[in-house]
Amino acid sequence: MEQEIRPLTPNEILRGWLDSLPRKDYNKTKHLLVDACLVPLHTVNNWVYGNCSIRPASQRDINRVSLQVSGKEIFTITKPEGGAKA
């Protein structure tokens, strides 16, 4: 029987990235996320442990922090189709 490989959820991506950071940077980075996303610390903890979903606007803010801390963006954010026509 073949097992299906499911894509990681944004919460799992965030948790994996935070777990890859050095221990001394873990809490500092969580507080940077609080400041960047304008949410309380318990919301960031809920994101990390999968208790609530991460909004796309917050994913952009998390990408800014991840770029600042580790030099890479962790989320791939696609632009919606449509918009202005040429």
Protein Blocks (a to p, Z undefined) as FASTA:
>chain_A
ZZddddddfklmmmmmmmmpcfklmmmmmmmmmmmnopafklmmmmmnopaccdfklmmm
mmmmmmmmnopafbdcdddeedjdZZ
